[in-house]
Amino acid sequence: MRTRTPFTCTVVLVAASLLGAAGCAGNDSSGGDTADAAPRTVKPVAGCGAGSWTDPSDLAPDRKPARCDKGAPAARPLAKKRKIVLATGTLSAEYVAPLQVAVAKGEFAKEGLDVQLKVLPTPDALPLLAKGDVDAQWAAPEAAVMNGINGGFDIKWVAGNFSPDPTSKSGLWVRLKDGESAGHVDMAGRKLGTMIGKGSVIAYPMDTSLKKHGGGLDKISFQQLGSADVLTALQNGGVDSAWLLDPIWRKVDGDKKYAFLGGQPVGEPLGGLLFGPTLLNKDPDAGVAFLRAYIRTVNTYFAGDYKSDPAFVTELAGLMKTDEATLRSTPSMRMDWEIRKGTTDRVQKAYADSGVSTGTPVPEEKAVDRAMYSEAVGHKP
C-alpha cells in the first residue's frame, strides 16, 4: 500500500476545496457571460511595437523578454472605479516587487483600480479565488490549480512573472561525496531539503536537473523545511541536497564541498497572475486594465538591470522590508509578463512523475489565457 506524503495530502485537500467552490460557482446565473462570448476589439497601442510580443514557442535562453516603451501602455481609466483583491503568498520576495511598485507609484490607480495586496498561503487563497472572494492570485500553475481546473473550474494563468538572470544559481545544490564533482553526481536515493513540495511548479526544473544525474522525483526523498532551515540542514548533513533560493545560494557558492546542478529554465516564467471568474468572465475590462498597469510598471521600472539604480534599490528594499545589501547580492531578475508555450504541459509531467497528480492532463487552452495581455499591448494573434 502506497503511503501518501504530506505534499500529496496538501494537493488533494486543496483540489477538494477547489472542486467544492466550482460546484457553488456553477449556480451563478452570470456563468454564461464569459470573456470568450464575443471577440474583443484589439487596437494598436502607442509605444508597444513589434518588441511587445514574442513567439510563445520561443524557448531560447537568450530570448529577449517583450518590452514596450517606458510609460507604455498608457492608462485607459475605467468608467467606474473598481476594487481588486489580489492574494500573494509573500510580499518580501523580489518577484512580487512589480506589484508593490505598481501600487506605490499609482499605476493601478491610473486605471481606476483600487488594488489590495493580501498575504495568504496558496492553499488558503485558491478556494477563495475559485469562489470569487479574491479576484486574482500571484502564484503559479501548481498541481492543486491544475487539479481544480481539471475538475471544471474556470481559473486561468493570464500573465508571467520572471525568469532568472543567466548568472543566477538559485536552484538545486548538492553536498558532494568523495570522488564526485559537479559534472558527475549520483542523485538517486538522496534526501532533498526544500520549502517547496512536489506539487509546486519548481518540480519541473528540479526533475530535469535530477534526471541529468541519475535521479528523478521518484528516486529521491523529500524533507520539507522552513525557509531558515534549508541551508542549515544542507550544511550540517541533515539532507544531501537542497533547493536554495536567492540570495541563500550565495552562502555556498565557491565552496568546493557543494555543487550547483541547475535551476529554473532561463527565459521561461513559471508563475505570475492567476485570474478567477470575476476578471475572466464578469469584468474582463478590469482584468485588461490590471494587466495594462502591471505591464506598464515592468516597462517603466523593471525593463533592464534595475539594480544598477541605487536609489531604486533603496526604494525596493523599503517596499520589500529587506536589507539593501541582500537585495544587491543577486542579479536583477528578468521580469516577463508573457507565458511560454507548453509550460503547463511540462509542469504537469513533473507532477505525474512525482505522484501528486493523476488523471488526464489539463490542455493548455484550458489553463492559459494570453488574450488579455496581448490586448493590453495591442497585439492581434
C-alpha positions in Angstrom: 0.0 0.0 0.0 1.4 3.4 -1.0 1.7 6.0 1.7 0.7 9.5 0.9 3.3 12.1 1.5 2.4 15.5 3.2 2.8 17.1 -0.2 0.3 14.7 -1.8 -2.2 15.3 1.0 -1.9 19.1 0.6 -2.6 18.8 -3.1 -5.6 16.6 -2.5 -7.1 18.8 0.1 -6.7 22.0 -1.9 -8.1 20.3 -5.0 -11.1 19.2 -3.0 -11.7 22.8 -1.8 -11.4 24.0 -5.4 -13.9 21.4 -6.7 -16.4 22.4 -3.9 -16.0 26.0 -4.9 -16.5 25.1 -8.5 -19.8 23.4 -7.7 -21.0 26.5 -5.9 -19.9 28.8 -8.7 -21.7 26.6 -11.2 -25.0 28.0 -9.9 -24.0 31.6 -10.7 -26.6 33.0 -13.2 -23.9 35.0 -14.9 -21.9 31.9 -15.8 -22.6 32.3 -19.5 -21.2 35.9 -19.6 -17.6 35.0 -20.4 -14.7 36.9 -21.9 -14.9 34.4 -24.8 -18.6 35.1 -25.5 -17.8 37.8 -28.0 -14.5 38.8 -29.7 -12.9 41.8 -28.0 -11.6 44.7 -30.1 -7.8 44.8 -30.1 -6.3 48.2 -31.2 -2.7 49.2 -31.8 -1.1 50.7 -28.6 1.3 53.6 -28.8 4.7 52.7 -27.5 4.1 48.9 -27.9 5.6 47.9 -31.2 6.9 44.6 -32.6 9.0 44.0 -29.5 6.0 44.0 -27.2 5.2 40.4 -28.2 7.4 37.3 -28.6 6.5 34.0 -30.2 5.3 31.8 -27.3 7.1 28.8 -28.8 10.5 30.6 -28.5 12.2 28.9 -25.5 15.7 30.1 -26.3 17.7 31.0 -23.2 18.8 34.3 -24.8 15.3 35.3 -25.8 14.7 39.0 -25.0 11.5 39.5 -23.0 8.7 41.5 -24.5 9.0 45.2 -23.9 7.1 48.4 -24.7 8.5 52.0 -24.3 8.8 53.4 -20.8 5.4 54.5 -19.7 3.5 52.3 -22.1 0.9 51.1 -22.5 -0.7 54.3 -21.4 -3.6 54.1 -18.9 -7.2 53.9 -20.0 -9.2 54.6 -16.9 -12.3 52.5 -16.3 -15.6 54.4 -16.3 -16.2 53.3 -12.8 -13.6 52.7 -10.1 -13.1 49.1 -9.3 -11.6 47.4 -6.2 -9.5 44.3 -6.8 -8.2 42.0 -4.1 -5.0 40.1 -5.1 -3.7 37.2 -2.9 0.0 36.6 -2.7 2.0 34.2 -0.6 4.5 36.8 0.3 5.4 40.5 -0.1 9.1 40.1 0.7 10.1 38.1 -2.4 11.6 40.1 -5.3 9.3 38.6 -7.9 6.4 40.3 -6.2 8.1 43.7 -6.4 6.4 44.9 -9.6 3.0 44.6 -7.9 4.2 46.6 -4.9 5.8 49.3 -7.2 2.6 49.5 -9.2 0.6 50.2 -6.0 3.2 52.6 -4.6 3.6 54.6 -7.9 -0.1 54.8 -8.6 -0.1 52.7 -11.8 -3.2 50.8 -10.8 -4.9 53.9 -9.6 -4.3 55.5 -13.1 -6.5 52.7 -14.5 -9.3 53.3 -12.0 -8.3 50.3 -9.9 -8.0 50.2 -6.1 -5.8 47.1 -5.7 -5.3 45.5 -2.3 -2.4 43.0 -1.9 -3.4 40.4 0.6 -0.9 37.9 2.0 -2.4 34.4 2.0 -0.8 31.0 1.7 -1.6 29.4 -1.7 -3.7 26.6 -0.2 -5.9 29.1 1.6 -6.2 31.5 -1.4 -7.1 29.1 -4.1 -10.6 28.3 -2.8 -11.2 32.0 -2.4 -10.1 32.6 -6.0 -12.4 29.8 -7.2 -15.4 31.3 -5.4 -14.6 34.9 -6.4 -13.9 36.1 -2.9 -10.5 37.2 -4.2 -10.2 38.5 -7.8 -6.6 37.4 -8.6 -3.7 35.5 -7.3 0.1 35.9 -7.7 1.1 32.3 -7.8 1.7 29.6 -10.4 0.0 26.7 -12.2 0.7 24.4 -9.2 -0.7 20.9 -9.1 -3.6 21.9 -7.0 -4.6 24.6 -9.5 -4.4 22.1 -12.4 -6.4 19.5 -10.5 -9.0 22.2 -9.8 -9.2 23.2 -13.5 -9.5 19.5 -14.4 -12.5 19.4 -12.1 -14.3 22.0 -14.1 -13.5 25.3 -12.5 -12.5 28.4 -14.6 -9.2 29.6 -13.3 -6.5 30.6 -15.8 -2.9 31.7 -15.8 -3.0 35.1 -17.6 0.5 36.6 -17.2 4.0 35.5 -16.3 6.3 37.0 -13.7 10.0 36.5 -14.3 12.8 34.2 -15.4 16.2 34.2 -13.7 19.3 36.0 -14.8 21.7 33.6 -16.6 24.3 34.1 -13.8 21.9 33.2 -11.0 22.4 30.0 -9.2 19.1 29.8 -7.5 18.1 26.1 -7.7 19.4 22.6 -6.9 22.5 22.3 -4.8 24.2 19.1 -3.6 26.8 18.3 -1.0 29.4 16.3 -2.8 30.7 12.9 -1.7 34.2 11.7 -2.1 35.1 11.4 -5.8 32.1 13.4 -7.0 32.2 16.6 -9.0 29.5 19.0 -10.4 29.6 17.0 -13.6 29.3 13.6 -12.0 26.9 13.3 -9.1 24.6 10.3 -8.4 21.4 11.8 -7.0 19.4 8.5 -6.8 18.4 7.8 -3.2 19.4 11.2 -1.8 17.4 13.3 0.6 16.4 16.8 -0.7 15.5 19.6 1.6 13.1 22.2 0.3 10.3 24.6 1.3 8.6 23.5 -1.9 6.7 20.3 -2.2 6.3 18.0 -5.2 3.1 19.9 -6.2 5.0 23.1 -6.9 6.0 24.3 -10.4 9.6 24.0 -9.2 9.1 20.2 -9.6 9.6 20.7 -13.3 13.2 22.2 -13.3 14.0 20.1 -10.2 13.1 16.9 -12.1 15.1 18.0 -15.1 18.2 18.6 -13.0 17.8 15.3 -11.1 17.4 13.2 -14.2 20.7 14.6 -15.5 22.4 13.0 -12.5 20.7 9.6 -12.2 17.8 10.8 -10.1 14.3 12.0 -10.7 11.5 13.0 -8.4 10.6 9.3 -8.0 14.1 8.4 -6.9 14.7 10.8 -4.1 13.1 11.5 -0.7 12.0 14.9 0.4 12.4 16.7 3.7 10.1 19.8 4.0 11.8 22.6 5.9 11.3 26.2 6.9 13.0 28.9 4.9 15.6 29.4 7.6 16.4 25.7 7.9 17.1 24.6 4.4 20.6 25.8 4.2 21.4 24.7 7.7 20.2 21.2 7.0 22.4 21.0 3.9 25.5 22.3 5.8 25.1 20.0 8.8 24.2 16.8 6.9 20.5 16.7 7.7 19.9 16.5 3.9 22.1 15.7 1.0 20.8 18.3 -1.3 18.6 21.4 -1.3 16.7 23.9 -3.5 18.3 27.2 -2.5 16.7 30.5 -3.5 18.1 34.0 -4.0 20.2 35.0 -2.1 20.7 32.0 0.1 22.8 30.1 -2.5 25.5 32.8 -2.1 26.4 31.1 1.2 27.7 28.0 -0.6 28.8 29.4 -3.9 32.5 28.9 -4.3 32.7 26.2 -1.6 34.2 23.1 -3.2 32.1 20.9 -0.9 29.0 21.8 -2.9 27.9 21.9 -6.5 25.1 23.7 -8.3 23.2 21.3 -10.6 20.6 23.5 -12.2 17.7 25.9 -11.7 14.7 27.4 -13.3 15.0 27.5 -17.1 16.3 30.8 -18.4 13.7 32.6 -20.4 10.7 30.6 -19.1 8.5 32.2 -16.4 6.9 29.5 -14.2 4.4 31.7 -12.4 2.6 35.0 -12.3 -1.0 36.1 -12.4 -4.0 33.7 -12.0 -7.4 35.2 -12.6 -10.7 33.7 -11.3 -14.2 34.0 -12.6 -14.6 37.7 -11.8 -11.8 39.1 -14.0 -12.1 36.3 -16.6 -15.8 36.4 -17.0 -17.7 39.1 -15.3 -15.4 42.1 -15.7 -12.7 41.4 -18.3 -12.3 45.2 -18.8 -10.9 45.4 -15.3 -8.7 42.3 -16.0 -7.2 44.0 -19.0 -6.7 47.2 -17.0 -4.9 45.3 -14.3 -2.6 43.8 -16.8 -2.0 47.1 -18.6 -0.9 48.6 -15.3 1.3 45.6 -14.5 2.9 45.7 -17.9 3.5 49.5 -17.8 5.2 49.0 -14.4 7.6 46.4 -15.8 8.4 48.7 -18.8 8.9 51.7 -16.7 10.8 50.4 -13.7 12.0 46.8 -14.4 12.8 46.9 -18.1 16.5 46.0 -17.7 19.1 45.9 -15.0 17.0 47.7 -12.4 19.5 47.1 -9.7 22.0 49.4 -11.4 20.0 52.3 -10.0 21.0 52.7 -6.3 18.0 54.9 -5.5 15.6 52.4 -6.9 17.2 49.5 -5.0 16.8 51.6 -1.8 13.1 52.1 -2.7 12.6 48.4 -3.4 14.3 47.3 -0.2 11.9 49.5 1.7 8.8 48.1 -0.1 10.0 44.5 0.4 11.2 45.2 4.0 14.6 43.6 3.3 18.2 44.6 3.6 19.7 46.6 0.7 22.9 44.6 0.7 20.9 41.4 0.5 18.9 42.7 -2.4 22.1 43.8 -4.2 23.8 40.5 -3.7 21.9 38.8 -6.6 21.4 39.9 -10.2 18.3 41.6 -11.4 15.5 39.2 -12.4 14.2 39.3 -16.0 10.6 40.5 -15.3 8.5 38.9 -18.1 4.7 39.1 -18.5 4.5 36.5 -21.2 3.7 32.8 -20.9 5.7 30.2 -22.9 4.1 27.5 -25.0 4.0 24.1 -23.3 5.0 25.2 -19.8 1.8 23.8 -18.3 2.4 20.5 -20.1 5.9 20.3 -18.7 4.9 21.1 -15.1 2.1 18.5 -15.3 4.5 15.9 -16.5 6.6 16.6 -13.4 3.6 16.3 -11.2 2.7 13.0 -12.7 6.3 11.8 -12.3 6.2 12.7 -8.6 2.8 11.1 -8.0 0.9 14.2 -6.9 -1.3 14.5 -10.0 -3.3 11.8 -11.7 -5.8 11.7 -14.4 -5.9 13.4 -17.8 -3.5 16.4 -18.1 -5.2 19.8 -18.5 -4.9 21.1 -22.1 -3.0 24.4 -22.3 -6.0 26.2 -23.7 -8.0 25.4 -20.6 -5.2 26.6 -18.2 -3.7 29.6 -20.1 -5.2 32.8 -21.5 -2.8 35.1 -23.4 -5.6 37.2 -24.8 -5.7 39.8 -22.1 -2.0 40.7 -22.0 -2.0 40.7 -25.8 -4.9 43.1 -25.8 -3.1 45.3 -23.3 -0.1 45.8 -25.7 -2.2 45.9 -28.9 -1.2 42.5 -30.3 -3.6 40.7 -32.5 -2.9 36.9 -32.5 
